[in-house]
């Protein structure tokens, strides 16, 4: 679990951690750990490329268009990937990726993989992690050696790379900002489809298809309501979910509502079920992240705080209402990229809890109306 930088002791520990890592980097540089490439930069000649993306699930989802478009413009290129425990499952069966290396963040366990990656002799190693990550700089430098090192948004650490894409951090949506690394390969984003696509297997879809199909037999339309969020600032109060569900049941008397929840928060679904009828149903217990992603294909609508579920829904073009804080910078970076997603922003800078249920219902009715209008237009 990461440090909580919203508390004074969390900020203190984080600053100590960052300071220590910077000292480690200086020692690494002093002893010749970073070597500039002498190779001519010619993407058309690249045969093998390694991407570093070992952070969160959402970060991996917004990076998928990079791999897919690179393969589109360079179909013979081999794309390998370093991922972490939070995002491995999303790319495990992606046909655009040849080899996947699991990064444990434990040097002794990772050394074998690092040596295997060094032996691949990649034409270039690409760090997709924004900002001044000492770990990423050292990892890229060890793997690449004197081969090309590329980065995106590296700020003060750009000097340790052969080429980087730098820009004003919060000027572009995150999916475009990260995607600008494609410019280094001579690819214009205007020629790219930047929508993320997740490649799942039949077994990943089955649980969601069975669950949602059964509800649709009785109720026709199924709306997923996500009760969980990864951070306190993104958590919406249970009392407001009660009010919202009451209004939704009244507004859409034939529809069913599926409750999504984190495994540790099933108690929230239980509290909801104590109050409402059989049109409000929790998703089955024990589903993995690939099965949760597969369910997005079968729902009709989604209501959720801004979490990784938003990115999964976007990958399947699921019409959604998403709660965001009032932070303008965060919204410019992580706000909706898919036009099927409607944002509702909190009057509070850091927390969504002040969003009123009525605001969510109003946004949801507009999403429903938009889908009906699009359906009628398509049928003409």
C-alpha positions in Angstrom: 0.0 0.0 0.0 1.3 3.5 -0.9 1.9 6.3 1.6 -1.0 8.6 2.4 0.3 12.0 1.4 -2.8 13.7 2.8 -1.4 13.2 6.4 1.6 15.1 7.7 3.4 11.9 8.7 2.6 10.4 5.2 4.1 13.5 3.5 7.2 13.3 5.7 7.8 9.6 5.0 7.2 10.2 1.3 9.7 13.1 1.2 12.3 10.8 3.0 11.6 8.1 0.5 12.0 10.4 -2.5 15.2 11.9 -1.0 16.7 8.4 -0.5 15.9 7.4 -4.0 17.5 10.5 -5.4 20.7 9.7 -3.6 20.6 6.2 -5.0 20.2 7.6 -8.5 23.2 9.9 -8.0 25.3 7.0 -7.0 24.0 5.0 -9.9 24.9 7.8 -12.3 28.3 8.3 -10.7 29.3 4.7 -11.3 28.3 4.9 -15.0 24.9 3.3 -14.7 23.4 5.5 -17.4 24.9 5.2 -20.9 23.7 7.2 -23.9 22.9 5.3 -27.1 25.3 5.6 -30.1 22.7 4.0 -32.3 21.0 5.9 -35.1 17.4 6.7 -34.2 15.3 5.1 -37.0 12.0 3.6 -35.9 11.5 1.9 -39.3 14.5 -0.3 -38.5 13.2 -1.3 -35.0 12.5 -5.0 -34.6 11.9 -5.2 -30.8 10.6 -2.7 -28.4 10.1 -3.0 -24.6 7.6 -0.8 -22.7 7.7 -0.2 -18.9 4.2 0.1 -17.3 4.3 -1.5 -13.9 1.9 0.8 -12.0 -1.9 0.8 -11.8 -4.7 -0.9 -13.7 -6.1 2.4 -15.1 -2.6 3.5 -16.3 -2.3 0.3 -18.3 -5.7 0.7 -19.8 -5.0 4.2 -21.1 -1.7 2.9 -22.5 -3.3 0.1 -24.6 -3.8 2.4 -27.7 0.0 2.9 -27.8 0.7 -0.8 -28.3 -2.2 -1.3 -30.7 -1.4 1.7 -32.9 2.3 1.0 -32.9 1.5 -2.5 -34.2 -0.8 -1.1 -36.8 1.9 1.2 -38.3 4.7 -1.3 -37.7 3.1 -4.7 -38.1 6.4 -6.7 -37.9 7.6 -5.1 -34.7 7.8 -7.2 -31.5 6.2 -5.4 -28.5 7.2 -6.7 -25.1 5.9 -5.3 -21.8 6.9 -5.0 -18.1 3.8 -4.9 -15.9 2.9 -5.2 -12.2 0.5 -7.1 -10.0 -2.2 -4.4 -10.5 -2.3 -4.5 -14.3 -1.0 -7.8 -15.5 -4.5 -9.4 -16.0 -5.6 -6.6 -18.4 -2.9 -7.4 -21.0 -2.3 -11.1 -20.4 -4.0 -12.2 -23.6 -3.5 -9.1 -25.8 -2.4 -10.4 -29.2 -0.3 -7.2 -29.9 2.1 -8.1 -27.1 4.6 -10.9 -27.5 6.3 -11.3 -24.1 5.1 -10.0 -20.7 7.5 -9.6 -17.8 6.1 -9.4 -14.3 7.8 -6.8 -12.1 7.5 -7.7 -8.4 9.4 -4.6 -7.0 11.6 -7.0 -5.2 15.2 -6.9 -6.5 16.1 -10.5 -5.9 12.9 -11.8 -7.5 13.2 -9.4 -10.4 16.8 -9.9 -11.3 16.2 -13.0 -13.4 13.6 -11.2 -15.5 15.9 -8.1 -15.8 18.7 -10.3 -17.1 16.3 -12.0 -19.6 15.2 -8.6 -20.9 18.8 -7.4 -21.2 19.5 -10.5 -23.3 16.7 -9.6 -25.7 18.8 -6.6 -27.0 15.8 -4.4 -27.6 16.2 -1.6 -30.1 14.6 0.7 -27.6 13.1 0.6 -24.1 10.2 3.0 -23.4 9.3 4.3 -20.0 5.6 5.2 -19.9 5.5 6.3 -16.3 5.0 10.0 -15.9 7.3 12.2 -13.8 10.5 11.7 -11.9 10.5 8.0 -11.1 14.0 6.9 -9.9 13.0 3.3 -10.0 11.9 3.6 -13.7 15.1 5.4 -14.7 17.3 2.8 -13.1 15.3 -0.1 -14.5 15.3 1.3 -18.0 19.0 2.1 -17.9 19.9 -1.4 -16.7 17.8 -3.2 -19.3 18.7 -0.8 -22.3 22.4 -0.4 -21.6 23.7 1.6 -24.6 20.5 1.0 -26.6 17.9 3.7 -27.0 15.9 4.9 -24.0 12.6 6.7 -24.6 10.3 8.4 -22.1 7.2 10.5 -21.7 6.8 13.4 -19.4 10.1 12.8 -17.6 10.6 16.4 -16.4 14.0 16.8 -14.6 14.9 13.2 -15.5 14.7 13.7 -19.3 18.5 14.1 -19.4 18.8 10.4 -18.6 16.9 9.4 -21.7 17.9 9.6 -25.4 14.6 11.0 -26.5 11.5 12.1 -24.6 8.1 13.7 -25.2 7.7 16.7 -22.9 4.5 18.8 -22.5 2.4 20.7 -20.0 1.2 17.9 -17.8 -2.4 18.9 -17.3 -3.0 20.4 -20.8 -4.1 17.1 -22.5 -6.3 14.2 -21.5 -4.1 11.5 -20.0 -4.7 9.1 -22.9 -3.5 11.7 -25.4 -0.6 12.8 -23.2 0.8 9.3 -22.8 0.0 8.5 -26.4 2.3 11.3 -27.6 5.1 8.8 -27.2 3.9 7.5 -30.6 5.2 10.8 -32.1 8.7 9.5 -31.4 8.0 6.6 -33.8 6.8 9.1 -36.5 3.1 8.4 -35.8 0.6 11.3 -35.6 -2.2 10.8 -33.1 -4.6 12.2 -35.7 -4.0 9.0 -37.6 -4.7 6.8 -34.6 -7.7 5.3 -32.9 -7.0 6.2 -29.2 -9.8 4.2 -27.7 -8.6 1.5 -25.4 -9.5 -2.1 -26.3 -9.2 -5.0 -23.9 -8.7 -8.5 -25.3 -10.5 -11.1 -23.1 -11.2 -14.8 -23.5 -14.6 -16.5 -23.7 -14.3 -17.7 -20.1 -13.9 -14.0 -19.0 -17.2 -13.1 -20.6 -19.2 -16.1 -19.4 -19.9 -15.1 -15.8 -21.1 -11.6 -16.8 -23.1 -12.9 -19.8 -24.9 -15.4 -17.7 -25.6 -13.0 -14.8 -26.8 -10.0 -17.0 -28.7 -12.1 -19.5 -30.8 -13.6 -16.7 -31.7 -10.1 -15.4 -32.5 -8.9 -18.9 -35.0 -11.8 -19.4 -37.0 -10.3 -16.5 -36.3 -6.6 -16.8 -34.9 -5.7 -20.2 -32.4 -3.1 -19.2 -29.6 -3.6 -16.6 -27.7 -0.7 -15.0 -24.5 -1.3 -13.0 -24.1 0.8 -9.9 -20.6 0.7 -8.5 -20.5 1.1 -4.7 -16.7 1.0 -4.2 -13.8 3.4 -4.9 -10.1 3.0 -4.4 -9.6 6.1 -2.3 -11.5 7.9 0.4 -11.8 11.1 -1.7 -13.6 9.1 -4.4 -16.0 7.3 -2.0 -19.7 8.3 -2.2 -21.7 8.0 1.0 -23.9 4.9 1.3 -26.9 7.1 2.3 -26.6 8.9 -1.0 -26.6 5.6 -2.8 -29.8 4.7 -1.0 -31.5 7.9 -2.2 -30.2 7.5 -5.7 -31.5 3.9 -6.0 -34.9 5.0 -4.6 -35.2 7.6 -7.4 -33.9 5.2 -10.1 -36.4 2.5 -9.1 -39.2 5.0 -9.3 -38.0 6.6 -12.6 -37.4 3.2 -14.3 -39.9 0.8 -12.9 -39.0 -2.1 -15.3 -35.2 -1.9 -15.1 -32.8 -3.9 -12.9 -29.8 -2.6 -11.1 -26.6 -4.6 -10.5 -24.4 -3.7 -7.5 -20.7 -3.8 -8.2 -18.4 -3.8 -5.1 -14.8 -4.5 -4.0 -14.5 -7.9 -2.3 -13.8 -6.2 1.0 -16.9 -4.1 0.7 -19.7 -6.6 0.1 -21.2 -5.3 3.3 -22.2 -2.2 1.3 -24.3 -4.3 -1.1 -25.8 -6.1 1.9 -26.9 -2.8 3.4 -28.6 -1.9 0.1 -30.3 -5.2 -0.2 -31.9 -4.8 3.2 -33.9 -1.9 1.8 -34.8 -2.7 -1.8 -36.6 -5.2 -3.9 -35.5 -8.0 -6.3 -34.7 -5.4 -9.0 -31.5 -4.6 -7.1 -29.0 -7.5 -7.3 -25.3 -7.8 -6.3 -22.9 -9.2 -8.8 -21.7 -12.8 -8.0 -19.0 -13.1 -5.4 -15.5 -14.1 -6.3 -15.2 -12.6 -9.8 -11.7 -11.6 -10.9 -10.8 -8.4 -12.7 -11.0 -9.9 -16.2 -14.5 -11.2 -15.4 -15.5 -7.8 -14.0 -14.2 -6.2 -17.3 -16.1 -8.8 -19.3 -19.4 -7.8 -17.6 -19.0 -4.3 -19.0 -19.9 -5.7 -22.4 -23.4 -6.7 -21.3 -24.6 -3.9 -19.1 -26.7 -1.1 -20.6 -25.4 1.7 -18.4 -23.0 2.3 -15.5 -23.0 4.7 -12.6 -19.7 4.9 -10.7 -17.1 7.1 -8.9 -13.9 7.8 -10.9 -12.2 4.4 -10.5 -10.5 1.8 -12.7 -14.1 0.6 -13.6 -14.4 3.8 -15.6 -11.5 2.8 -17.8 -12.9 -0.8 -18.2 -16.3 0.6 -19.2 -14.7 3.0 -21.7 -13.0 0.1 -23.4 -16.4 -1.4 -24.1 -18.1 1.9 -25.0 -20.5 1.5 -22.0 -22.7 4.7 -21.5 -21.7 5.9 -18.0 -22.2 8.6 -15.4 -19.0 9.1 -13.5 -18.4 11.2 -10.3 -15.3 13.4 -10.2 -13.9 15.7 -7.6 -13.8 19.5 -8.2 -10.0 19.4 -8.9 -9.6 21.1 -12.3 -6.1 19.6 -13.0 -7.2 16.1 -12.2 -10.3 16.5 -14.4 -8.4 17.9 -17.4 -6.1 14.9 -17.1 -8.4 12.1 -16.2 -11.8 13.4 -17.3 -13.9 11.5 -19.8 -12.2 10.8 -23.2 -15.0 8.6 -24.4 -18.1 10.6 -25.5 -20.4 8.0 -24.0 -19.2 9.0 -20.5 -20.9 12.0 -18.7 -19.0 13.5 -15.8 -20.6 14.9 -12.6 -18.2 17.1 -10.7 -18.2 17.7 -6.9 -18.2 21.3 -5.5 -15.4 20.0 -3.2 -11.9 20.2 -4.6 -10.8 16.7 -3.3 -13.9 14.7 -2.5 -16.9 13.4 -4.4 -19.1 13.0 -1.3 -20.8 16.4 -1.7 -22.3 15.4 -5.1 -26.1 15.3 -4.7 -28.1 12.2 -5.7 -30.3 14.5 -7.8 -27.3 15.6 -9.8 -26.4 12.0 -10.6 -30.0 11.2 -11.6 -30.2 14.2 -13.8 -27.0 13.3 -15.6 -28.1 9.7 -15.9 -31.4 10.7 -17.6 -29.4 12.7 -20.1 -27.2 9.7 -20.9 -30.3 7.5 -21.3 -31.9 10.1 -23.6 -28.7 10.4 -25.6 -28.6 6.6 -26.2 -32.2 6.5 -27.2 -31.7 9.3 -29.7 -28.6 7.6 -31.1 -30.5 4.4 -31.4 -33.4 6.0 -33.3 -30.9 7.8 -35.6 -29.2 4.5 -36.3 -32.5 2.8 -37.1 -33.5 5.4 -39.7 
